[in-house]
Amino acid sequence: MRLQYNMKSKIQNIIGLVLGLIIGSMVNMSIISISNNLIPLPAGIDPEDVNSLRNNIHLFQPKNYVMPFLAHALGTLSGAYIAAKIATVKKNLFAYTVGVFFLIGGIFAANMIGTPLIPSAVDIIFAYIPMAWIALKLVRN
């Protein structure tokens, strides 16, 4: 009976992690997809072309970093929340795992695009691990 419970618990934890990553990614991409409608990019930049972003990142103003930050923060928050909420044990492990996955993705994207140091640092410091921590607090309350 205990073995059956452990297997069920492990499967539920894995499902929570996978759903957290998928839903967090969906939230992230949804915000990114509408961001240009709310805060337009400088003229001539194609947000779907990495080379266009990389070659024109110097044209970005501080306002152009708001929506990507929100996408990263809210994507991580929602994903970590889902993972921790579904997890049966070690909720912190699953929430922080989602946070680390998104952190690695954020670092990779910032390097690929060539995002300047300050916006990258703000994103890396505040959008990932702190959001996983907040998600845990929300799950435990």
NUPA-404490 format. One record per residue: residue in one letter; x, y, z of N, C-alpha, C in turn. Coordinates in steps of 0.05 Angstrom, whole numbers, plus 5000, padded with zeros to 4 digits. Layout:
AXYZXYZXYZ/...
***
This chain:
M501749765000500050005000501750255000/R503950255016505750485018507150534991/L507950324978509250344952507350474931/Q504850384932502850504914502450804919/Y502450884945502151164951504551314942/N506951204946509351344938509451384908/M508651184893508551204863506551414855/K504251414867502151614861503151894867/S504451924890505552174898507652274879/K509452094870511552174851510352254824/I508452104815507152174790505752444792/Q504352494814503052754818505052984819/N507352934832509453144833510553204806/I510953004790512053044763509953184746/I507453104748505353244733505153544741/G505453594767505453874777507754034765/L510053914764512454044753512054104723/V511153904709510753934680508554144674/L506354124689504254324685505154604693/G506754624714507854884722509555004700/L511254844688512954944667511355024642/I509354864635507654914612505955164616/I504555184639502855414644504455664648/G506755644662508455874665509455984638/S510155794620511055874594508756004578/M506355894581504056014567503456294577/V503656334603503256604614505356794603/N507856704604510156864594509656944565/M509056744548508756804519506256974514/S504156934529501757094526502357394531/I503857444552504457724558506357834537/I508357684529510157774508508657834482/S506757664476505257694450503557954450/I502658044473501058284473502658534480/S505158494488506758714499507158944479/N507558874453508059074433505559254429/N503159144435500759304433500459504455/L501659434478501459604502503759804503/I506159714498508459884497509959824472/P509559974451510759914425513759924426/L514959744410517859744407518659974389/P521160064389522060264370521560174341/A521060374324520260314296522360134283/G521359954267523059784251524059524264/I523359484289524259244303522159024301/D523058794292521258554291521658394316/P519658384334519958244359520257944356/E519557834333519757544328522357474315/D524057664310526657614297528957684317/V530357474325532457514345534657704334/N535257684309537257864297536358154298/S533758204292532658474293532858584322/L532158414341532358504369535358554377/R537058374370539958394377541158644364/N540458694339541658924324540559194333/N538159194345536859444353536459474382/I537559304399537159324428537959594439/H539859724426540859984435538660204432/L536560144417534360334413532260314435/F532360104451530360064472530660274493/Q528260354503528160534526527360374551/P527660484574526860334598524060214597/K522160364585519360264583519260004567/N521059954549521059714532521859464547/Y522859494571523659264588521459194608/V519459354611517359304630515759054624/M514859024600513158794593514758534594/P517258524583518758274586519158204616/F519758404633520058344661517458224672/L515158354666512658244676512057964665/A512757914640512357644629514057444644/H516557514649518257324663517357284692/A516657504705515857484733513257334736/L511257404721508557284723508556994712/G510156944692510456674682511656494703/T513756584716515056434738513156404761/L511856614769510056604792507756404787/S506556414764504356234759505355944756/G507555904743508655634740509455514767/A510855674783511755574810509355524828/Y507255694825504855654841503555384834/I503155334808501855084799503554844809/A506154854805507854634813507654574843/A507754794858507654754888504954674897/K502854774884500154714892499554414887/I500454304865499954034858501753834873/A504153924879506153744892505053644919/T505553384924504553264949506553304972/V509153314966511253354986513353534974/K514953654990517253824982516354034961/K514254174969513154384951515254584943/N516954654962519054844956520954754934/L521554494933523254384912522054424885/F519454384882518154404856517754694848/A517154874867516855154861519555264852/Y521655204867524355314860525455184835/T524654934829525554814804524454964780/V521855044782520655204761522155474759/G522755594782524155854782526955824769/V528355614774530955564763530755524733/F528855364724528455324695528055584681/F526255754692525756014679528156194681/L529656184703532056334706534156264685/I534556014680536455924660535456014632/G532955994627531856094602532256394599/G531856544620532156834620535056914615/I536856774627539756834623540456774594/F539556544584540056464557538956674537/A536456754541535256954523536657224524/A537357314548538757574551541457564537/N542857344539545457314525545057304494/M543057164486542457134457541757394445/I540057554459539157814448541258034453/G542858004474544858214480543658434497/T541758354515540458554532542658694550/P542458954553544359104569544358994598/L546559054613546958954639544759024660/I543959274661542059354682539359214678/P538059214655535559074652535858774656/S538058664647538558374652538858314682/A540358484696540658444725538058464740/V536458664733533858694747532158444742/D532058354717530558124709531557874724/I534057824724535257584737534857594767/I535157824779535057844808532157834819/F530257954804527557984815525357814802/A525857714778523657584763523357284767/Y525357154778525356864778525156744806/I527356734820527356604847525556754866/P525457014867523557144885520657084878/M520057044853517256974846516656694854/A518556514852518156234862517656244892/W519056414907518756444936515956554942/I515056754927512356864931510256654925/A510656504904508756284897508556094921/L510756024933510655844956509055964979/K509456224984507956365005504956354999/L504256394974501456384966500256114970/V501755904963500755624966500455554995/R502155655012502155575041500055735056/N499055955045497056115059494256025053/
***
